[in-house]
């Protein structure tokens, strides 16, 4: 297993889901994505995390979630929730 830890930020808003993945040294953005979730917040986050997993196989992820729909998503993921 890859020992690289990548920080992931996810913003779950009322209409969109945004995500960013930082480089291991936290100096660059290795991936960012923005999409409308069409009231399917959990499904959109799931698809986004699946894509991140495919792009960075074996990396450990440290995930923080914010946004109006973020609390329930953070709880479901066991991730950190950041109040805006």
The first five atom37 places (N, CA, C, CB, O) and aatype in JSON, in Angstrom:
{
  "aatype": [20, 20, 20, 20, 20, 20, 20, 20, 20, 20, 20, 20, 20, 20, 20, 20, 20, 20, 20, 20, 20, 20, 20, 20, 20, 20, 20, 20, 20, 20, 20, 20, 20, 20, 20, 20, 20, 20, 20, 20, 20, 20, 20, 20, 20, 20, 20, 20, 20, 20, 20, 20, 20, 20, 20, 20, 20, 20, 20, 20, 20, 20, 20, 20, 20, 20, 20, 20, 20, 20, 20, 20, 20, 20, 20, 20, 20, 20, 20, 20, 20, 20, 20, 20],
  "atom_mask": [
    [1, 1, 1, 1, 1],
    [1, 1, 1, 1, 1],
    [1, 1, 1, 1, 1],
    [1, 1, 1, 1, 1],
    [1, 1, 1, 1, 1],
    [1, 1, 1, 1, 1],
    [1, 1, 1, 1, 1],
    [1, 1, 1, 1, 1],
    [1, 1, 1, 1, 1],
    [1, 1, 1, 1, 1],
    [1, 1, 1, 1, 1],
    [1, 1, 1, 1, 1],
    [1, 1, 1, 1, 1],
    [1, 1, 1, 1, 1],
    [1, 1, 1, 1, 1],
    [1, 1, 1, 1, 1],
    [1, 1, 1, 1, 1],
    [1, 1, 1, 1, 1],
    [1, 1, 1, 1, 1],
    [1, 1, 1, 1, 1],
    [1, 1, 1, 1, 1],
    [1, 1, 1, 1, 1],
    [1, 1, 1, 1, 1],
    [1, 1, 1, 1, 1],
    [1, 1, 1, 1, 1],
    [1, 1, 1, 1, 1],
    [1, 1, 1, 1, 1],
    [1, 1, 1, 1, 1],
    [1, 1, 1, 1, 1],
    [1, 1, 1, 1, 1],
    [1, 1, 1, 1, 1],
    [1, 1, 1, 1, 1],
    [1, 1, 1, 1, 1],
    [1, 1, 1, 1, 1],
    [1, 1, 1, 1, 1],
    [1, 1, 1, 1, 1],
    [1, 1, 1, 1, 1],
    [1, 1, 1, 1, 1],
    [1, 1, 1, 1, 1],
    [1, 1, 1, 1, 1],
    [1, 1, 1, 1, 1],
    [1, 1, 1, 1, 1],
    [1, 1, 1, 1, 1],
    [1, 1, 1, 1, 1],
    [1, 1, 1, 1, 1],
    [1, 1, 1, 1, 1],
    [1, 1, 1, 1, 1],
    [1, 1, 1, 1, 1],
    [1, 1, 1, 1, 1],
    [1, 1, 1, 1, 1],
    [1, 1, 1, 1, 1],
    [1, 1, 1, 1, 1],
    [1, 1, 1, 1, 1],
    [1, 1, 1, 1, 1],
    [1, 1, 1, 1, 1],
    [1, 1, 1, 1, 1],
    [1, 1, 1, 1, 1],
    [1, 1, 1, 1, 1],
    [1, 1, 1, 1, 1],
    [1, 1, 1, 1, 1],
    [1, 1, 1, 1, 1],
    [1, 1, 1, 1, 1],
    [1, 1, 1, 1, 1],
    [1, 1, 1, 1, 1],
    [1, 1, 1, 1, 1],
    [1, 1, 1, 1, 1],
    [1, 1, 1, 1, 1],
    [1, 1, 1, 1, 1],
    [1, 1, 1, 1, 1],
    [1, 1, 1, 1, 1],
    [1, 1, 1, 1, 1],
    [1, 1, 1, 1, 1],
    [1, 1, 1, 1, 1],
    [1, 1, 1, 1, 1],
    [1, 1, 1, 1, 1],
    [1, 1, 1, 1, 1],
    [1, 1, 1, 1, 1],
    [1, 1, 1, 1, 1],
    [1, 1, 1, 1, 1],
    [1, 1, 1, 1, 1],
    [1, 1, 1, 1, 1],
    [1, 1, 1, 1, 1],
    [1, 1, 1, 1, 1],
    [1, 1, 1, 1, 1]
  ],
  "atom_positions": [
    [[0.84, -1.18, 0.0], [0.0, 0.0, 0.0], [0.88, 1.24, 0.0], [-0.95, 0.0, 1.21], [1.92, 1.28, 0.66]],
    [[0.45, 2.23, -0.74], [1.13, 3.52, -0.82], [0.99, 4.24, 0.51], [0.57, 4.38, -1.99], [-0.11, 4.31, 1.06]],
    [[2.07, 4.78, 1.04], [2.0, 5.48, 2.32], [1.74, 6.97, 2.16], [3.28, 5.27, 3.09], [1.76, 7.71, 3.14]],
    [[1.49, 7.41, 0.94], [1.23, 8.82, 0.68], [-0.12, 9.21, 1.28], [1.26, 9.12, -0.84], [-1.12, 8.52, 1.08]],
    [[-0.13, 10.31, 2.0], [-1.38, 10.84, 2.56], [-1.75, 12.07, 1.76], [-1.24, 11.17, 4.08], [-0.94, 12.99, 1.62]],
    [[-2.96, 12.1, 1.26], [-3.46, 13.24, 0.49], [-4.63, 13.87, 1.25], [-3.9, 12.81, -0.95], [-5.52, 13.18, 1.75]],
    [[-4.59, 15.18, 1.33], [-5.68, 15.92, 1.97], [-6.74, 16.23, 0.93], [-5.15, 17.23, 2.63], [-6.45, 16.71, -0.16]],
    [[-7.99, 15.95, 1.29], [-9.12, 16.16, 0.41], [-10.11, 17.08, 1.1], [-9.8, 14.81, 0.02], [-10.49, 16.85, 2.25]],
    [[-10.52, 18.13, 0.41], [-11.55, 19.01, 0.92], [-12.78, 18.88, 0.04], [-11.07, 20.47, 0.96], [-12.68, 18.93, -1.18]],
    [[-13.94, 18.72, 0.67], [-15.2, 18.58, -0.06], [-16.19, 19.59, 0.48], [-15.76, 17.13, 0.05], [-16.43, 19.66, 1.69]],
    [[-16.77, 20.38, -0.41], [-17.8, 21.35, -0.05], [-19.12, 20.86, -0.62], [-17.44, 22.79, -0.59], [-19.3, 20.79, -1.84]],
    [[-20.05, 20.52, 0.26], [-21.36, 20.02, -0.16], [-22.36, 21.16, 0.04], [-21.78, 18.73, 0.65], [-22.83, 21.4, 1.15]],
    [[-22.67, 21.83, -1.04], [-23.58, 22.96, -0.98], [-25.01, 22.57, -1.31], [-23.12, 24.04, -1.91], [-25.32, 21.4, -1.49]],
    [[-25.86, 23.57, -1.39], [-27.27, 23.31, -1.66], [-27.52, 22.87, -3.1], [-28.09, 24.55, -1.37], [-28.52, 22.21, -3.38]],
    [[-26.63, 23.22, -4.02], [-26.81, 22.82, -5.41], [-25.6, 22.15, -6.04], [-27.16, 24.01, -6.22], [-25.73, 21.5, -7.08]],
    [[-24.42, 22.29, -5.41], [-23.21, 21.75, -6.01], [-22.33, 21.03, -4.98], [-22.41, 22.87, -6.67], [-22.46, 21.21, -3.77]],
    [[-21.45, 20.21, -5.52], [-20.4, 19.57, -4.73], [-19.08, 19.97, -5.37], [-20.58, 17.99, -4.67], [-18.89, 19.83, -6.58]],
    [[-18.17, 20.46, -4.55], [-16.84, 20.82, -5.01], [-15.82, 20.03, -4.22], [-16.6, 22.35, -4.88], [-16.03, 19.73, -3.05]],
    [[-14.7, 19.69, -4.87], [-13.65, 18.95, -4.17], [-12.29, 19.4, -4.65], [-13.82, 17.44, -4.37], [-12.12, 19.85, -5.78]],
    [[-11.32, 19.26, -3.76], [-9.93, 19.55, -4.1], [-9.06, 18.5, -3.41], [-9.52, 21.01, -3.66], [-9.33, 18.1, -2.27]],
    [[-8.03, 18.05, -4.12], [-7.05, 17.12, -3.56], [-5.69, 17.82, -3.63], [-7.04, 15.73, -4.33], [-5.26, 18.25, -4.7]],
    [[-5.04, 17.92, -2.49], [-3.73, 18.57, -2.45], [-2.62, 17.56, -2.7], [-3.52, 19.25, -1.1], [-2.77, 16.36, -2.44]],
    [[-1.52, 18.05, -3.22], [-0.34, 17.22, -3.38], [0.14, 16.8, -1.99], [0.79, 17.98, -4.16], [-0.19, 17.45, -1.0]],
    [[0.92, 15.72, -1.9], [1.38, 15.27, -0.58], [2.12, 16.34, 0.22], [2.28, 14.07, -0.75], [2.04, 16.35, 1.45]],
    [[2.82, 17.25, -0.46], [3.52, 18.31, 0.27], [2.61, 19.53, 0.53], [4.75, 18.75, -0.51], [3.05, 20.52, 1.12]],
    [[1.38, 19.44, 0.08], [0.35, 20.47, 0.28], [0.69, 21.81, -0.39], [0.13, 20.7, 1.75], [0.2, 22.86, 0.03]],
    [[1.53, 21.76, -1.42], [1.93, 22.98, -2.11], [1.2, 23.17, -3.44], [3.41, 22.98, -2.36], [1.21, 24.26, -4.01]],
    [[0.56, 22.11, -3.92], [-0.13, 22.18, -5.21], [-1.48, 21.48, -5.13], [0.72, 21.55, -6.32], [-1.71, 20.63, -4.27]],
    [[-2.34, 21.85, -6.03], [-3.63, 21.16, -6.18], [-3.46, 20.12, -7.27], [-4.79, 22.17, -6.53], [-3.2, 20.45, -8.43]],
    [[-3.62, 18.85, -6.91], [-3.47, 17.77, -7.88], [-4.78, 17.44, -8.59], [-2.95, 16.53, -7.18], [-4.77, 16.83, -9.66]],
    [[-5.89, 17.84, -8.0], [-7.2, 17.56, -8.62], [-8.22, 18.51, -8.02], [-7.64, 16.07, -8.39], [-8.21, 18.78, -6.82]],
    [[-9.1, 19.01, -8.86], [-10.25, 19.77, -8.37], [-11.44, 19.47, -9.28], [-9.95, 21.32, -8.33], [-11.28, 19.18, -10.47]],
    [[-12.61, 19.54, -8.7], [-13.82, 19.21, -9.47], [-15.02, 19.96, -8.9], [-14.08, 17.68, -9.46], [-15.12, 20.19, -7.69]],
    [[-15.93, 20.33, -9.79], [-17.15, 21.06, -9.44], [-18.27, 20.42, -10.23], [-17.03, 22.6, -9.74], [-18.15, 20.23, -11.44]],
    [[-19.37, 20.09, -9.55], [-20.52, 19.54, -10.28], [-21.81, 19.81, -9.53], [-20.34, 18.03, -10.49], [-21.83, 19.9, -8.3]],
    [[-22.87, 19.94, -10.27], [-24.21, 20.07, -9.69], [-24.63, 18.68, -9.22], [-25.25, 20.67, -10.73], [-24.38, 17.68, -9.89]],
    [[-25.29, 18.63, -8.06], [-25.67, 17.31, -7.55], [-27.15, 16.98, -7.77], [-25.36, 17.23, -6.07], [-27.56, 15.86, -7.5]],
    [[-27.94, 17.93, -8.24], [-29.35, 17.68, -8.55], [-30.08, 16.99, -7.39], [-29.46, 16.84, -9.81], [-30.82, 16.02, -7.6]],
    [[-29.87, 17.49, -6.18], [-30.5, 17.0, -4.95], [-30.06, 15.58, -4.58], [-32.0, 17.03, -5.1], [-30.71, 14.93, -3.77]],
    [[-28.98, 15.11, -5.17], [-28.42, 13.79, -4.87], [-27.02, 13.98, -4.27], [-28.35, 12.89, -6.16], [-26.03, 13.54, -4.84]],
    [[-26.97, 14.64, -3.11], [-25.69, 14.99, -2.5], [-24.83, 13.77, -2.21], [-25.93, 15.75, -1.22], [-23.65, 13.74, -2.58]],
    [[-25.39, 12.78, -1.56], [-24.61, 11.6, -1.19], [-24.09, 10.87, -2.42], [-25.46, 10.64, -0.34], [-22.93, 10.45, -2.44]],
    [[-24.9, 10.71, -3.43], [-24.47, 10.03, -4.66], [-23.37, 10.81, -5.36], [-25.66, 9.82, -5.61], [-22.43, 10.22, -5.88]],
    [[-23.47, 12.13, -5.37], [-22.45, 12.96, -6.0], [-21.12, 12.84, -5.26], [-22.9, 14.42, -6.05], [-20.07, 12.74, -5.89]],
    [[-21.17, 12.86, -3.93], [-19.94, 12.73, -3.14], [-19.35, 11.33, -3.34], [-20.23, 12.99, -1.63], [-18.13, 11.19, -3.47]],
    [[-20.18, 10.32, -3.36], [-19.7, 8.95, -3.58], [-18.98, 8.84, -4.92], [-20.88, 7.95, -3.52], [-17.89, 8.28, -4.99]],
    [[-19.58, 9.38, -5.98], [-18.96, 9.33, -7.31], [-17.64, 10.09, -7.32], [-19.92, 9.9, -8.37], [-16.67, 9.66, -7.94]],
    [[-17.61, 11.2, -6.64], [-16.4, 12.01, -6.58], [-15.28, 11.28, -5.84], [-16.7, 13.35, -5.9], [-14.14, 11.28, -6.29]],
    [[-15.61, 10.67, -4.71], [-14.59, 9.92, -3.96], [-14.12, 8.69, -4.74], [-15.15, 9.49, -2.6], [-12.95, 8.31, -4.65]],
    [[-15.01, 8.06, -5.49], [-14.62, 6.92, -6.32], [-13.63, 7.37, -7.39], [-15.86, 6.27, -6.98], [-12.65, 6.68, -7.68]],
    [[-13.89, 8.54, -7.97], [-12.98, 9.08, -8.98], [-11.61, 9.4, -8.37], [-13.58, 10.34, -9.64], [-10.57, 9.1, -8.96]],
    [[-11.61, 10.0, -7.19], [-10.36, 10.32, -6.5], [-9.59, 9.04, -6.2], [-10.63, 11.12, -5.19], [-8.37, 8.98, -6.38]],
    [[-10.3, 8.03, -5.73], [-9.66, 6.73, -5.43], [-9.01, 6.15, -6.68], [-10.7, 5.73, -4.87], [-7.91, 5.6, -6.6]],
    [[-9.66, 6.26, -7.83], [-9.11, 5.75, -9.09], [-7.88, 6.55, -9.51], [-10.16, 5.8, -10.2], [-6.92, 5.99, -10.04]],
    [[-7.91, 7.86, -9.29], [-6.81, 8.72, -9.72], [-5.57, 8.57, -8.84], [-7.26, 10.17, -9.7], [-4.44, 8.73, -9.32]],
    [[-5.77, 8.26, -7.57], [-4.68, 8.17, -6.61], [-4.74, 6.83, -5.87], [-4.74, 9.36, -5.6], [-4.91, 6.79, -4.65]],
    [[-4.6, 5.73, -6.6], [-4.75, 4.41, -5.98], [-3.73, 4.19, -4.88], [-4.63, 3.31, -7.02], [-2.55, 4.52, -5.02]],
    [[-4.2, 3.62, -3.79], [-3.32, 3.29, -2.68], [-3.02, 4.44, -1.74], [-2.06, 2.78, -3.21], [-2.5, 4.22, -0.64]],
    [[-3.35, 5.66, -2.14], [-3.11, 6.8, -1.25], [-4.1, 6.77, -0.09], [-3.22, 8.13, -2.03], [-5.26, 6.39, -0.25]],
    [[-3.62, 7.18, 1.07], [-4.51, 7.36, 2.21], [-5.08, 8.76, 2.11], [-3.75, 7.14, 3.58], [-4.38, 9.69, 1.74]],
    [[-6.36, 8.91, 2.43], [-7.02, 10.2, 2.31], [-7.39, 10.75, 3.68], [-8.27, 10.07, 1.44], [-7.93, 10.04, 4.53]],
    [[-7.09, 12.0, 3.88], [-7.53, 12.74, 5.05], [-8.59, 13.7, 4.53], [-6.32, 13.5, 5.78], [-8.28, 14.65, 3.81]],
    [[-9.84, 13.46, 4.9], [-10.97, 14.18, 4.3], [-11.59, 15.15, 5.3], [-12.02, 13.19, 3.8], [-11.83, 14.81, 6.46]],
    [[-11.85, 16.35, 4.83], [-12.6, 17.35, 5.59], [-13.76, 17.82, 4.71], [-11.69, 18.56, 6.02], [-13.6, 18.02, 3.51]],
    [[-14.91, 17.99, 5.33], [-16.13, 18.35, 4.6], [-16.7, 19.63, 5.19], [-17.17, 17.2, 4.66], [-16.67, 19.83, 6.41]],
    [[-17.22, 20.48, 4.33], [-17.92, 21.68, 4.79], [-19.15, 21.87, 3.91], [-16.99, 22.95, 4.74], [-19.41, 21.08, 3.0]],
    [[-19.9, 22.92, 4.18], [-21.05, 23.25, 3.36], [-22.37, 22.95, 4.03], [-20.98, 22.52, 2.07], [-22.43, 22.25, 5.05]],
    [[-23.42, 23.48, 3.46], [-24.75, 23.35, 4.04], [-25.23, 21.91, 4.13], [-25.74, 24.15, 3.25], [-26.03, 21.57, 5.0]],
    [[-24.75, 21.05, 3.24], [-25.12, 19.63, 3.28], [-24.0, 18.75, 3.77], [-25.55, 19.18, 1.92], [-24.07, 17.52, 3.65]],
    [[-22.97, 19.36, 4.32], [-21.76, 18.62, 4.66], [-21.79, 17.82, 5.94], [-20.67, 19.53, 4.73], [-21.11, 16.8, 6.04]],
    [[-22.57, 18.25, 6.93], [-22.53, 17.59, 8.23], [-22.93, 16.12, 8.14], [-23.43, 18.31, 9.21], [-22.24, 15.25, 8.66]],
    [[-24.04, 15.84, 7.48], [-24.48, 14.44, 7.39], [-23.52, 13.61, 6.54], [-25.89, 14.36, 6.8], [-23.32, 12.43, 6.81]],
    [[-22.95, 14.21, 5.51], [-21.97, 13.5, 4.68], [-20.72, 13.19, 5.5], [-21.61, 14.34, 3.42], [-20.19, 12.08, 5.44]],
    [[-20.24, 14.17, 6.25], [-19.06, 13.96, 7.1], [-19.3, 12.85, 8.1], [-18.67, 15.26, 7.83], [-18.43, 12.0, 8.31]],
    [[-20.46, 12.85, 8.72], [-20.77, 11.79, 9.68], [-20.77, 10.43, 9.01], [-22.13, 12.05, 10.33], [-20.25, 9.46, 9.56]],
    [[-21.36, 10.34, 7.82], [-21.43, 9.06, 7.11], [-20.04, 8.57, 6.71], [-22.31, 9.2, 5.87], [-19.79, 7.37, 6.69]],
    [[-19.14, 9.5, 6.4], [-17.79, 9.14, 5.98], [-16.83, 8.95, 7.16], [-17.25, 10.21, 5.07], [-15.76, 8.37, 7.0]],
    [[-17.23, 9.42, 8.33], [-16.3, 9.44, 9.45], [-15.22, 10.48, 9.23], [-15.67, 8.06, 9.66], [-14.09, 10.32, 9.7]],
    [[-15.57, 11.54, 8.51], [-14.61, 12.6, 8.16], [-14.77, 13.8, 9.08], [-14.8, 13.03, 6.68], [-15.75, 13.9, 9.83]],
    [[-13.82, 14.68, 9.01], [-13.88, 15.94, 9.77], [-14.93, 16.84, 9.14], [-12.49, 16.64, 9.81], [-15.04, 16.92, 7.91]],
    [[-15.7, 17.53, 9.96], [-16.65, 18.53, 9.45], [-16.12, 19.9, 9.88], [-18.13, 18.28, 9.99], [-15.78, 20.1, 11.04]],
    [[-16.07, 20.82, 8.95], [-15.6, 22.18, 9.23], [-16.77, 23.12, 9.05], [-14.4, 22.58, 8.29], [-17.31, 23.27, 7.95]],
    [[-17.17, 23.77, 10.14], [-18.25, 24.75, 10.07], [-17.73, 25.99, 9.34], [-18.77, 25.12, 11.51], [-16.67, 26.52, 9.68]],
    [[-18.47, 26.44, 8.36], [-18.03, 27.59, 7.58], [-18.09, 28.87, 8.38], [-18.86, 27.74, 6.34], [-17.75, 29.93, 7.86]]
  ]
}
